[in-house]
Amino acid sequence: MRIARPILLVTTPIGVLFGLREAHRLAGPRMALLMALMVAVVGAFLWMTVRRVRAEAAAGRAVTRDAGGDPPR
């Protein structure tokens, strides 16, 4: 995973940009705009999911800290 993660972090945005360019080339600017909108919606849902998981983890840590116990592993 040490090598795979940086490669994925670099190649995924490049692939998305290439896909947007191809959508514009093959189907016109409206399809590229529609594809960009779809990517933005998926990104927003991903951001909301990460935000909720982090908030729930912080709440769980606060409850554990207030109870005086060790955090679960």
C-alpha positions in Angstrom: 0.0 0.0 0.0 3.0 2.3 0.4 3.4 2.6 -3.3 -0.2 2.1 -4.5 -1.7 5.1 -2.5 0.5 7.8 -4.1 0.1 6.3 -7.5 -3.7 6.3 -7.1 -3.7 9.9 -5.7 -1.9 11.1 -8.8 -3.5 9.0 -11.6 -7.1 9.3 -10.5 -7.4 13.1 -11.1 -5.4 12.8 -14.3 -7.9 10.1 -15.5 -10.9 12.3 -14.5 -9.5 15.2 -16.5 -8.8 12.9 -19.5 -12.4 11.7 -19.3 -13.7 15.2 -19.2 -11.6 16.1 -22.3 -12.8 13.0 -24.1 -16.4 13.8 -23.3 -16.0 17.3 -24.7 -14.3 16.0 -27.8 -16.8 13.2 -28.5 -20.1 14.5 -27.3 -19.7 18.3 -27.0 -19.4 20.8 -24.2 -22.8 19.9 -22.7 -21.8 16.3 -22.1 -18.5 17.5 -20.6 -20.5 19.9 -18.3 -22.9 17.1 -17.3 -19.9 14.8 -16.5 -18.2 17.5 -14.5 -21.5 18.0 -12.6 -21.7 14.3 -11.9 -18.2 14.2 -10.6 -18.9 17.2 -8.3 -22.1 15.5 -6.9 -20.1 12.3 -6.2 -17.4 14.4 -4.6 -19.9 16.2 -2.4 -21.4 13.0 -1.2 -18.0 11.6 -0.4 -17.1 14.7 1.5 -20.3 14.5 3.5 -19.7 10.9 4.3 -16.1 11.6 5.5 -17.4 14.5 7.6 -20.0 12.4 9.3 -17.6 9.5 10.0 -15.1 12.0 11.6 -17.9 13.6 13.7 -19.1 10.3 14.9 -15.6 9.2 15.8 -15.0 12.4 17.7 -18.3 12.0 19.6 -17.3 8.4 20.4 -13.9 9.6 21.7 -15.5 12.3 23.8 -17.9 9.8 25.4 -15.0 7.5 26.2 -12.9 10.3 27.6 -15.8 11.5 29.8 -16.4 8.0 31.0 -12.7 7.7 32.0 -12.2 4.5 30.1 -9.6 3.4 27.6 -10.5 4.1 24.0 -11.7 1.1 22.0 -9.2 -0.4 19.6 
